[in-house]
Each structure stands twice: as C-alpha cells, then as structure tokens.
C-alpha cells in the first residue's frame, strides 16, 4: 500500500455554549465549555487513518498539554507524525 502524506493544520477547537450572545463589552458566564480536535489537515489524516490508510501527517503542534493531546490522538489512529 502507498503511504498517504497529509500536510496541514492541527488545532483544538474551544467552544462555549451560552444562552445568549454577549453584547459589546458584556461578559457572559455559566455556559457549557467543550474542546474538540480539529484542523483541516488533522481531520483528513485521521479520516484516512481510520479507513486503514498508511498515513504520514506533517504539521506543527506546541510543546504543551494540547500538543500532547493531539499527538496522542494521532498515535491512537496509527498516524505517523
């Protein structure tokens, strides 16, 4: 099988769900917060890996907790980084 090479972005989307949108200058609290892995390149690499492809993913991630989380996800899906 040929290797699939993906070059692109990897990030963690951070979303807050609130009852109403804030007005200019207003701070709204008490919402629900969610994090999800994302980035166009990451999404393509993960999809190809989960479908059984031999994937090499070229991207940049930080040397922080979020970067480690992303690398762990790629490793669990068999993606070479």
N, C-alpha and C positions, 0 to 999 in steps of 0.2 A: 504494500500500500504506500502511496506517496504521502509525504509529510505536507500538512496544511500549515502555512505560515500566515499569521494574522498580526498586523501592526496597527495599534490604535490605543485609544484611551481606556483607562480603568479608574473608576471612582466609586465612592459610596454616596448614594443619594440620601439626603436627610430631609424628611418631610414632617411637618407639623399639621395635624388636623385640628381645626378650631371651628367654633360655631359660626363666627362671623369674620370677615376680613377686617384687618385693622385699618383705621382711618389714618391719614398722615399724622405722624408724631405719637400715635397711640401704641401702647404695648398690650398685647393680649396673652394671657397665661391660661393654664388649666387645660390645654389641649392634649391630644394624644400624639406622641412622637414615634416615628418609625425610621429605621435605616434599612437600605437595600443596596445590594451590589449593583453596579451599573457601569455605563460607558459603552459606546458603540463597539469598540474592539473587543472588550471583555465579553459582551453579550454574544458576539459572533464566535469567539473562541470557545466559550462554554457550550454553546449550541452544537458546534462541530464536534467537540469532545464527547458530549453526551450522546451524540449519534454514532460514536465509535471511531471518529477520525483521529489520526495521529497528528496532534496539534502542537505547534510551537507558537507562543504568544510573545510578541515584543511590545513592551510598554514600560512606563516608569511609575513606580509607586514609592511613597515615602517610607522612611525607616521608623515608623510609628505603629501604634496599635491597629489603625485602619489598614496600613500597608500589609501588616502581617495577616490580618483577616482575609484580605484579597488573595494573597499568595497561598494561604491555606485552602481557600475555595478552589483555586486553580489546580492545586495539587490533588485535591479530592476528586476532581473531574478528570484527572490524568493528563493535564495540560502542562507541557514543558515550558518553563518561563526562563 
